[in-house]
Amino acid sequence: MKKVVLISGASAGIGKETAKVLLQTGYTVYGAARRTDQMKDLQLLGAKIITMDVANEDSMKSCIEEIIRNEDRIDILINNAGFGTFGSIEDVPMKTARYQIEVNLFGLARLTQLVLPFMREQNSGKIVNITSTGGKAAGPMGGWYHASKFAVEALSDSLRLEVKRFGIDVIIIEPGGVKTEWGNIAYGGLKEISGHTVYKPMVGILERLGEKAERNNVDPNVIAQLIKKSITASKPKARYVAGYLAKPILFMKKWLSDAMFDKLIMNQLK
């Protein structure tokens, strides 16, 4: 029996590439996103496409109901939907900050809640949460994004302990730099929100650093292969890491003092 996978945010980047990899591996793949027009290529490859907005309760319920009606099971949930709101803490409007948390944290959590009863009933399942190195190490101008990803890390750790007894694994994927549209959206928002405030000089430096990093960022297939590795492992690790600068950043965050890590970041902003 083919295992049934639901991937949120499958219209681009890591989500789309993961869908392609898992289709090639023989999974039954449901790709969910708001922009279904951008998933026609996945549909041609055999994916089943569903319109879903992780900020909309009815949309998520409808998605899960359709999959259960068609397949009578969900084996793997890959919580990939998310985005980055960048700008100084002072400048980001609270409405914008709340939407960042709504999508990256509460949407992920609610979709997980909807899937869990079916996984418990079948006494098996895997929940893969895509966080970021930004869920362990925070930098300037990304406070709300970092807050959402730090929260997903904690939520995942708690969930892993709660559902292990039901045969369900919870896996965290921590990407570093990846070639996706994420950076353009994040840095575009950064310029709009803080590019004309007292933080303008820092915005300019971060834009230049982002452009430099883009040349070294890894292809999303690298993360897709890592996700495949995690869900095919008989005893998956709690965390998997890949992407540009991911391992060095996490290593330094773990072993350097806060003062030393802050100094390292501030030196890049001169």
C-alpha positions in Angstrom: 0.0 0.0 0.0 1.4 3.4 -1.0 1.9 5.8 1.9 -0.2 8.9 1.8 1.6 12.2 2.2 0.1 15.7 2.7 2.5 18.6 2.0 1.4 22.1 2.8 3.0 25.0 0.9 3.6 22.8 -2.1 3.3 25.5 -4.7 7.0 26.5 -4.7 10.4 25.9 -3.2 11.0 23.1 -0.7 7.4 22.0 -0.7 7.2 21.6 -4.5 10.6 19.9 -4.7 9.6 17.5 -1.9 6.4 16.6 -3.7 8.4 15.7 -6.8 10.9 13.6 -4.9 8.2 11.7 -3.1 6.2 11.1 -6.2 9.3 9.6 -7.8 9.7 7.4 -4.8 6.2 6.0 -5.0 4.2 7.9 -2.4 0.7 9.1 -2.9 1.2 12.9 -2.7 -1.3 15.5 -1.9 0.1 19.0 -2.5 -1.8 21.8 -0.8 -1.4 25.5 -1.1 -3.4 28.7 -1.9 -1.8 29.1 -5.4 -3.0 25.9 -7.1 -2.3 27.4 -10.5 1.4 27.0 -9.6 1.0 23.3 -9.0 -0.1 22.2 -12.5 3.3 20.6 -13.1 2.9 18.5 -9.9 -0.5 17.4 -11.1 1.0 16.2 -14.4 3.5 14.2 -12.4 0.7 12.5 -10.5 0.2 14.6 -7.4 -3.3 15.3 -6.1 -3.8 19.1 -5.7 -5.9 20.7 -3.0 -6.6 24.4 -2.4 -5.7 25.1 1.3 -4.9 28.2 3.4 -3.3 27.4 6.7 -4.8 30.7 8.1 -8.3 29.4 7.4 -9.9 26.8 9.6 -12.6 25.7 7.1 -10.0 25.3 4.4 -7.8 23.0 6.5 -10.8 20.9 7.6 -12.0 20.5 4.0 -8.5 19.4 2.9 -8.2 16.7 5.6 -11.8 15.5 4.9 -11.1 15.1 1.2 -7.9 13.1 1.8 -9.6 10.8 4.3 -12.6 10.4 2.0 -10.3 9.4 -0.9 -7.6 7.4 0.9 -9.0 6.5 4.4 -5.6 7.4 5.9 -2.8 10.0 6.2 0.6 8.6 6.8 2.8 11.6 6.7 2.2 15.3 7.2 4.8 17.7 6.0 4.2 21.2 7.5 6.0 23.3 5.0 3.7 26.3 4.5 5.2 29.5 5.9 6.9 32.8 5.0 9.2 35.4 6.6 8.1 38.9 7.7 11.2 41.0 8.1 11.5 44.5 9.6 12.5 45.9 12.9 10.5 45.0 16.0 9.7 48.7 16.3 8.4 49.1 12.8 6.4 45.9 12.1 2.7 46.5 12.6 1.1 44.2 15.1 -1.4 43.1 12.6 1.4 41.9 10.3 3.2 40.3 13.3 0.0 38.4 14.2 -0.4 37.1 10.7 3.2 35.9 10.7 2.5 33.8 13.9 -0.9 32.7 12.5 0.6 31.1 9.4 3.9 29.8 10.7 2.8 28.5 14.1 -1.0 28.3 14.6 -1.7 27.1 11.0 0.9 24.3 11.5 -0.5 23.4 14.9 -4.1 23.3 13.7 -3.3 21.2 10.7 -1.4 18.8 13.0 -4.4 18.6 15.3 -6.7 17.7 12.4 -4.4 14.9 11.3 -3.5 13.3 14.6 -6.7 11.4 15.3 -6.3 9.5 12.1 -2.7 8.7 12.8 -3.5 7.6 16.3 -6.2 5.3 14.9 -3.8 3.6 12.5 -1.1 3.6 15.3 1.5 5.1 12.9 2.4 8.3 11.3 5.1 10.9 10.8 4.8 14.7 11.3 7.6 16.7 9.6 7.9 20.3 10.7 10.0 22.6 8.5 11.6 25.2 10.8 14.9 26.9 10.1 18.3 27.6 11.5 16.4 30.8 12.3 14.5 28.7 14.8 17.7 28.4 16.9 19.6 31.5 16.1 18.0 35.0 15.7 19.4 38.0 13.9 18.3 41.6 13.5 15.2 42.5 11.5 13.7 39.1 11.6 12.3 39.1 15.1 8.7 37.9 14.3 9.9 35.3 11.9 12.4 34.0 14.4 9.8 34.0 17.1 7.5 31.8 15.0 10.3 29.3 14.2 11.6 29.2 17.8 8.0 28.4 18.8 7.7 25.6 16.2 10.8 24.1 17.6 9.4 24.0 21.1 6.0 22.8 19.9 7.6 20.0 18.0 9.6 18.9 21.0 6.5 18.7 23.2 4.5 17.0 20.5 7.2 14.4 20.0 7.0 13.3 23.6 3.2 13.3 23.6 2.6 11.1 20.5 5.5 8.7 20.6 3.3 6.1 22.4 0.9 6.1 19.5 3.6 5.1 17.0 3.9 8.6 15.6 7.3 10.3 14.9 7.8 14.1 15.0 10.7 15.3 12.9 12.2 18.8 12.7 13.9 19.9 9.5 16.2 22.9 10.0 17.3 24.4 6.6 19.9 27.0 6.2 20.1 29.0 3.0 18.0 27.6 0.2 17.3 29.0 -3.3 13.6 29.7 -3.1 11.3 32.8 -3.4 11.4 33.1 0.4 14.3 35.5 0.4 12.8 37.9 -2.2 9.6 38.0 -0.2 11.3 38.5 3.1 13.8 41.2 1.9 11.1 42.9 -0.1 9.1 43.3 3.0 12.1 44.4 5.0 12.7 47.3 2.6 9.1 48.3 2.6 8.7 48.2 6.4 12.0 49.5 7.7 13.8 50.8 4.6 12.7 54.4 5.3 13.1 54.5 9.1 16.0 55.0 11.5 16.9 51.3 10.6 17.6 52.1 7.0 21.4 51.7 7.2 21.0 48.2 8.7 18.4 47.3 6.0 20.9 48.2 3.3 23.6 46.0 4.8 21.2 43.1 5.2 20.1 43.4 1.6 23.7 43.1 0.4 24.4 40.2 2.7 21.2 38.5 1.4 22.3 39.0 -2.2 25.7 37.5 -1.4 24.2 34.5 0.4 21.8 33.8 -2.5 24.7 32.8 -4.7 25.7 30.1 -2.2 22.3 28.9 -1.2 21.6 25.3 -1.9 19.0 23.9 -4.4 15.7 23.0 -2.6 16.3 19.4 -3.8 18.9 19.1 -1.1 16.2 19.7 1.6 13.7 17.5 -0.3 16.2 14.6 -0.2 16.8 15.3 3.5 13.0 15.1 4.2 12.9 11.8 2.2 15.8 10.5 4.3 14.0 11.4 7.5 10.6 9.8 6.7 12.2 6.6 5.4 14.4 6.1 8.5 13.1 3.3 10.7 14.1 5.4 13.7 14.2 9.0 12.6 16.3 11.6 14.4 14.5 14.5 16.1 16.3 17.0 13.9 17.9 17.1 10.5 20.0 20.0 9.2 21.2 21.1 5.7 21.6 24.2 3.6 24.0 27.1 3.3 25.7 27.9 6.6 23.2 25.8 8.5 25.7 23.6 10.4 28.2 26.4 11.2 25.5 28.7 12.5 24.0 26.0 14.8 27.5 25.0 16.0 28.4 28.6 16.9 25.0 29.2 18.5 25.5 26.1 20.7 29.1 26.8 21.8 29.6 30.5 21.8 28.4 32.8 24.6 25.6 35.2 23.8 28.0 38.1 23.9 30.4 36.3 21.4 27.5 35.4 19.1 26.1 38.9 19.2 29.6 40.3 18.4 29.9 37.9 15.4 26.6 39.1 14.0 27.3 42.8 14.6 30.7 42.5 12.9 28.8 41.5 9.7 26.7 44.7 10.0 29.5 47.2 9.9 
